[in-house]
Amino acid sequence: MTLTTPYPDSRRVRDVSPSPSPDERYAAAYAHHRLHVFPDDRAAVAASLALPEARTFAEIGCGPGFYALAFAATYPHLHVTGIDRAPAQLAIARDRAMRQGAANARFVRGDVGSLGRWRGAFDRVVASRLLMVVPERTRALAEMRRSLAPGGLLLLAEPVAPPPASLVAAFRAEATGRELPSPHLFTAASFAAFVSGQPWAAVALWEAHDHRYALCREHDEMIR
């Protein structure tokens, strides 16, 4: 089944020590790119997710809280949760939340491969630029689906091109011998096949903002 409502197409920091580690410095570089360099699709994402109708929202792999804090401010009725496995990213997000007075947003440590504590917890979930760096994609998608409440919506966004050279250069400058992350990009066909691996009630696929998107709706009665 395919969702009939099309996505509205639109072209187009933290608690650290005085001498931050390379990982912390890279976290700041990523946060800067996420907030100021990557395409801003938040208005269109909010429209697709029908956020006024939701009560609970999660950003999985939230980094600095790109979606979470914007939606917490715009929709004060939402209970917003940002989930990330990186403490440095969570520190940035929490600092931003404190400075913005986002009382309806919280940021907690967690891994997309193990979301059991949030089973059925969220009406809406966003995961952007996450699956490109997750080794067990199928498990991650299944876990995100399990985190949805009955009838909930999951929006996936994956880039069509590798990270910008400026971000790669920032990582290389701090890597000190570590390997650069190797993103695994979807093609249009592989993305469609991957998303269809879960028994969704409905799915819509499109491209915009230099990303591939999938809007997936859970069944009104959970099928696990």
C-alpha positions as CSV (number, residue, x, y, z in Angstrom):
1,M,0.0,0.0,0.0
2,T,1.2,3.5,-0.8
3,L,0.5,6.7,1.2
4,T,-1.5,9.0,-1.0
5,T,-0.3,12.3,0.5
6,P,2.8,13.4,-1.3
7,Y,5.7,15.0,0.5
8,P,5.9,18.8,-0.1
9,D,9.0,19.0,-2.3
10,S,11.4,21.9,-1.6
11,R,14.6,22.5,-3.6
12,R,16.6,24.4,-2.6
13,V,27.2,23.6,22.0
14,R,28.2,21.8,25.2
15,D,29.8,20.3,28.3
16,V,33.5,19.5,27.5
17,S,36.8,19.6,29.3
18,P,39.2,22.6,28.7
19,S,41.2,20.4,26.4
20,P,38.6,18.4,24.5
21,S,39.5,15.0,23.0
22,P,39.6,14.5,19.2
23,D,36.2,12.8,19.4
24,E,34.8,15.8,21.2
25,R,36.3,18.2,18.7
26,Y,34.9,16.1,15.8
27,A,31.5,16.1,17.6
28,A,31.5,19.9,17.5
29,A,32.5,19.9,13.8
30,Y,29.6,17.5,13.0
31,A,27.2,19.5,15.0
32,H,28.1,22.7,13.1
33,H,27.6,20.9,9.8
34,R,24.3,19.4,10.9
35,L,22.9,22.7,12.1
36,H,24.3,25.1,9.5
37,V,25.6,23.2,6.4
38,F,23.4,20.3,5.6
39,P,20.0,21.1,3.9
40,D,17.3,22.3,6.2
41,D,14.2,20.2,5.6
42,R,12.6,20.6,9.0
43,A,9.4,22.5,7.8
44,A,8.7,19.8,5.1
45,V,9.5,17.0,7.5
46,A,7.1,18.5,10.1
47,A,4.4,18.8,7.5
48,S,4.8,15.1,6.4
49,L,4.6,13.9,9.9
50,A,1.4,15.9,10.8
51,L,3.0,16.8,14.1
52,P,0.0,18.8,15.4
53,E,-1.8,15.4,15.6
54,A,1.0,13.7,17.6
55,R,1.8,13.6,21.3
56,T,5.2,11.9,21.3
57,F,8.1,12.4,19.0
58,A,11.6,10.9,18.8
59,E,14.7,11.8,16.8
60,I,16.9,8.7,16.6
61,G,20.6,9.5,16.1
62,C,19.7,13.0,17.1
63,G,23.2,14.5,17.2
64,P,22.8,18.1,18.3
65,G,19.0,17.9,18.2
66,F,18.4,19.3,14.7
67,Y,14.8,18.2,14.5
68,A,14.1,17.6,18.2
69,L,14.6,21.1,19.4
70,A,13.0,22.8,16.4
71,F,9.9,20.7,16.8
72,A,9.9,21.1,20.6
73,A,9.8,24.9,20.2
74,T,7.1,24.9,17.4
75,Y,4.9,22.2,19.0
76,P,4.9,22.8,22.8
77,H,2.3,20.0,23.2
78,L,4.8,17.4,22.0
79,H,6.9,15.3,24.3
80,V,10.2,15.2,22.4
81,T,13.0,12.6,22.9
82,G,16.4,12.8,21.3
83,I,18.3,9.5,21.3
84,D,22.0,9.1,20.4
85,R,24.8,6.8,21.5
86,A,27.5,9.6,21.5
87,P,27.8,11.4,24.9
88,A,29.5,14.4,23.2
89,Q,26.6,14.9,20.8
90,L,24.1,14.5,23.7
91,A,26.0,17.2,25.7
92,I,25.6,19.6,22.7
93,A,21.9,18.8,22.4
94,R,21.3,19.3,26.2
95,D,23.2,22.6,26.2
96,R,21.1,23.8,23.3
97,A,17.9,22.7,25.0
98,M,18.9,24.5,28.2
99,R,19.7,27.7,26.4
100,Q,16.4,27.5,24.4
101,G,14.3,26.7,27.5
102,A,13.0,23.5,25.9
103,A,11.2,22.0,28.8
104,N,9.4,19.5,26.6
105,A,12.6,18.0,25.2
106,R,14.9,15.4,26.7
107,F,18.1,13.8,25.3
108,V,19.1,10.3,26.4
109,R,21.7,7.8,25.5
110,G,20.7,4.8,23.4
111,D,21.5,2.8,20.3
112,V,19.3,2.3,17.3
113,G,20.1,-1.4,17.4
114,S,18.5,-1.8,20.8
115,L,15.4,0.4,21.4
116,G,13.5,-2.1,23.6
117,R,12.9,0.4,26.4
118,W,10.9,2.5,24.0
119,R,8.7,-0.2,22.6
120,G,5.5,1.4,21.3
121,A,6.5,4.8,22.8
122,F,6.4,7.2,20.0
123,D,3.7,8.6,17.6
124,R,6.3,10.0,15.3
125,V,10.0,9.1,14.7
126,V,12.7,10.7,12.5
127,A,16.0,9.1,11.6
128,S,18.1,11.3,9.2
129,R,21.6,10.5,7.9
130,L,21.7,7.6,10.3
131,L,21.4,4.4,8.3
132,M,24.4,5.4,6.2
133,V,26.7,4.7,9.2
134,V,24.8,1.8,10.9
135,P,26.3,-1.6,10.3
136,E,23.1,-3.6,11.0
137,R,20.6,-1.7,9.0
138,T,17.9,-4.3,9.0
139,R,18.0,-4.6,12.7
140,A,18.0,-0.8,13.1
141,L,14.9,-0.4,11.0
142,A,13.1,-3.2,12.9
143,E,13.9,-1.5,16.2
144,M,12.7,1.8,15.0
145,R,9.4,0.3,13.8
146,R,9.0,-1.4,17.2
147,S,9.4,2.0,18.9
148,L,6.3,3.3,17.1
149,A,2.8,3.4,18.7
150,P,0.0,1.9,16.7
151,G,-0.7,4.0,13.6
152,G,2.6,5.9,14.2
153,L,4.8,7.4,11.4
154,L,8.5,6.9,10.8
155,L,10.4,9.2,8.5
156,L,13.8,8.1,7.1
157,A,16.1,10.5,5.3
158,E,19.3,9.3,3.7
159,P,21.7,11.4,1.6
160,V,22.2,10.8,-2.1
161,A,25.9,11.9,-1.9
162,P,28.8,11.4,0.6
163,P,29.4,14.0,3.4
164,P,30.8,17.3,2.2
165,A,34.5,17.7,1.9
166,S,34.6,20.3,4.7
167,L,33.3,17.7,7.2
168,V,35.7,15.0,6.0
169,A,38.5,17.5,6.3
170,A,37.5,18.4,9.8
171,F,37.5,14.8,10.8
172,R,40.8,14.1,9.1
173,A,42.4,17.0,11.0
174,E,41.4,15.4,14.3
175,A,41.7,11.8,13.4
176,T,45.3,11.2,14.6
177,G,45.6,7.8,12.9
178,R,42.0,6.7,13.1
179,E,40.1,5.5,10.0
180,L,37.7,7.9,8.4
181,P,34.1,6.8,8.6
182,S,32.9,5.1,5.4
183,P,29.2,6.0,4.6
184,H,27.2,3.3,2.8
185,L,24.8,5.2,0.5
186,F,21.6,3.7,-0.8
187,T,20.6,3.8,-4.4
188,A,16.9,4.6,-5.2
189,A,16.3,0.9,-5.8
190,S,18.2,-0.4,-2.8
191,F,16.4,2.1,-0.5
192,A,13.0,1.1,-1.7
193,A,13.9,-2.6,-1.3
194,F,15.3,-2.0,2.2
195,V,12.3,-0.1,3.5
196,S,9.9,-2.7,2.1
197,G,11.5,-5.3,4.2
198,Q,9.2,-4.4,7.1
199,P,5.4,-5.1,7.0
200,W,4.3,-1.4,7.0
201,A,0.6,-0.4,6.6
202,A,1.7,2.1,4.0
203,V,4.9,3.6,2.6
204,A,5.7,6.7,0.5
205,L,9.1,7.3,-1.2
206,W,10.5,10.4,-2.8
207,E,13.7,12.5,-3.3
208,A,14.2,16.1,-2.2
209,H,16.8,18.3,-0.4
210,D,19.6,16.0,-1.8
211,H,18.1,13.1,0.3
212,R,16.0,10.0,-0.3
213,Y,13.0,9.9,2.0
214,A,10.6,7.2,3.2
215,L,7.5,7.9,5.2
216,C,6.3,4.6,6.8
217,R,3.1,4.1,8.7
218,E,2.7,1.5,11.3
219,H,-0.5,-0.6,11.5
220,D,-3.3,0.6,13.8
221,E,-2.9,-2.7,15.5
222,M,0.7,-3.7,16.0
223,I,2.0,-6.5,13.9
224,R,5.3,-7.7,15.5
